[in-house]
């Protein structure tokens, strides 16, 4: 690395970090290091499609090295950042220390269970590919169990799905389950009628989709009802276990519970030197830098920034993308010895899809519903999806699903991979399927991260050779 160049370190390969790296690509006055604990960029707005078997993981993710391969001044390092030494201008990662001249912290957010982290085992959220495939497994396995059992109460429990949180993610999940049960799976089972699946969307507030206008939220609720989704508003979850949910004094027996109710900022912001708001997000100046350290910037879901309307900006992809590009603009101004520009978010509207040919969209004073909104949602998401191959495969998958009412990724994938030893299928009770909503036993040597369901962060020992037995 040329030491005469300014070294820019970016933590996080999400929308903010990736857009910042691309904007600084081929800038011959800086060298850029992008650090992420995963090797891929994930298009999170379509993650629910993976969870609901509409798309495969590779359709919405692409390797960071591949995306940035043409940016000759950008290198990608795969590892986890554990600490930031603000005074030393270094970050400590799993592979060692990296110094910086400018730092962008864009680590994103994770789920918040409001002080009940033990609920995660029975109510996974949706932030990663691992969580998406786990949700897919639980939903599909519930239908398989319903097909096997002769107990009517057990069958009713297996065919009951609860989604906690009625924001865009919760609405999209509930709508996708309703659509899949009534159209895709209706002809696949012989002993159960999948169309009788009960989907309950729970919201603690007075209505669903509070970020949309009341008119659009009401339209979305009617669309959900047409797919068999019940919406419970002003209802607060007080307990979640392997058998269901307690909601405002009522008990719902359900085999599958999904969490879409709250998020909290990444733990990297909990160290000294960062000022945080009540949600744990890092407070920044008008140029996205932090107080007393103008060389350190924060963007994306981790950033607490008050917009021109005096309200905090939401944690959505357009905000992160614009903040990432603004960071690159500030660096260029610094190199040109020009004043730093302030960040101003350009609101291009918001969208949510409820199911096949059903969506709502709001752009300023303009509102769309039904098929036009759904078509606009398709065009926008295809446009921002990374990589030509991803766009092509998603278009083909959606076209096939629209014509045939089929979903092509209905695979139940277990975490077990070994033929021998503890955790292998041979050691399990074969007729007994892994419990829906229960914590599975991981193979020896595998440790599951507290905040990232399904993420293996410890090495797996190899199967001993014959000579070692």
C-alpha positions, 0 to 999 in steps of 0.5 A, a space after each residue: 500500500 502506498 503510504 503517501 496516500 490517505 488511507 480510508 477504512 470502511 467498516 461494513 459492506 452494506 448499502 452505506 459501506 459499499 456505496 462509499 467504496 464504489 464512489 471512492 473507487 479509482 480515486 488515485 489520492 486515497 487507498 480504501 480498505 473495506 472490512 466486513 465479517 462476511 464476504 458478500 453484500 446482501 440486498 436486504 429488501 428482498 431477504 423476505 423472498 428467500 425466507 418465503 422460498 421465492 428466491 435463492 440466497 445467491 439471487 440477492 447476494 454477491 461477493 464483495 470482492 467481485 463487486 469491487 474487483 474493478 476498483 483498483 484502489 480498494 481492498 476487501 478484508 473478511 473479519 470482525 471488528 472488535 474495537 475502534 481506538 479513536 485517539 490512535 486512529 486504528 481499528 482492531 479486527 480478528 486479523 489484527 490492527 489497521 490504521 486509518 486517516 479517515 474512518 466510516 463506521 457502517 455496521 448496521 443494526 440487529 434485532 431488539 427483543 426489548 430486554 427478552 433476548 431469550 425469545 430469539 430461539 423461538 422467534 427468529 428475526 430477518 437480517 441475514 441469509 442464515 436467518 432467512 434460510 432458518 425461517 424458510 426451514 421452520 415454515 416449510 417444516 410446519 406444513 410437513 409436520 401438519 401433513 404427518 400428524 393425526 392430532 387435530 390440535 397439533 395440526 392446528 398449531 403447526 398451521 398457525 403462524 405468528 408475525 410480531 411487528 407490522 412494519 414493512 418487513 412484518 407485512 411482507 412476511 405475513 403476506 408471503 406466508 398467506 400467498 404461499 399457503 393458499 396458492 403455492 402449497 395448496 396442491 402439494 399436500 394430501 392430508 391437510 388443506 394448506 389454505 386453512 393456515 392461520 396467519 396472525 400479524 401482531 402490532 403493539 401500535 394502533 395500526 399497521 405500517 405507521 410510516 405510511 399514510 392511514 389510507 395506504 395502511 388501510 388498503 394494505 390491511 384489506 389486501 392482507 385480509 384477502 390472503 387470510 392474514 389476521 391483524 391484531 393491533 394494540 396488542 403487546 407480546 408478553 411471552 414467547 416459548 416453543 409452543 406459542 405466544 402470549 398476547 395481551 392476556 390471550 394465548 396463541 398456540 403456534 409452531 412458528 413465530 417470526 420477529 419483525 418488531 424492533 431493531 437496535 444499533 450494532 454493539 460497536 457503538 457502545 464503546 467510549 468516544 461515541 455519543 448515542 441516542 436512546 436506540 443506541 445509534 451514534 449521533 453525528 454532525 451535519 457532515 456525518 462525522 462525530 464530535 471531537 473526531 472529524 476524521 470518523 464518520 457514521 452512516 446507515 442504520 448505526 447513524 443517528 441523524 436528524 433530517 431537514 424535517 427535524 425528525 430522525 432519518 429511518 434505517 432504510 436502504 436509500 438513506 444508507 446509500 445516500 450517506 455512503 456517497 456523501 462520505 465519499 464526497 466529503 473525502 474529496 472535498 477534504 483532499 481538494 481543501 474545500 469546505 465540507 458539505 452538509 448531508 441532506 437526505 432526498 426522500 424518494 418515497 417508500 414502498 411495501 409489497 403485500 403479495 402477488 399484484 398487491 403493493 402500496 407506494 408513497 412518493 410525496 403527495 402521490 400514492 399508488 396501490 394494487 398492480 401499478 404499485 406492485 409493478 413500480 416496486 418490481 422495477 425499483 428493486 430490480 434496478 438497485 439489485 447488485 449484478 446483472 446475473 442477479 437481476 436476470 435470475 430474479 426476473 426469471 424467478 418472478 416471471 415463473 412464479 407469476 405465471 405458475 403460482 410456484 416457488 422454486 426454492 422450497 428446500 428444507 435445509 438442516 444445520 447438520 452436515 456430518 455423517 459421523 459423530 455427535 450432531 450427525 443424522 445417525 445420532 438423532 432420532 430419525 423419525 423425530 423431526 427437529 422441533 419447529 421453534 426449538 433450539 437445535 443441537 449444533 455439531 461439536 466445535 460449532 458455536 452459534 453467535 448470540 446476535 446472528 442466528 445460524 452464523 458459525 464463528 468457530 472452526 469445525 474439527 475434521 472427521 478423523 482419518 482411519 489412521 487416527 481412529 
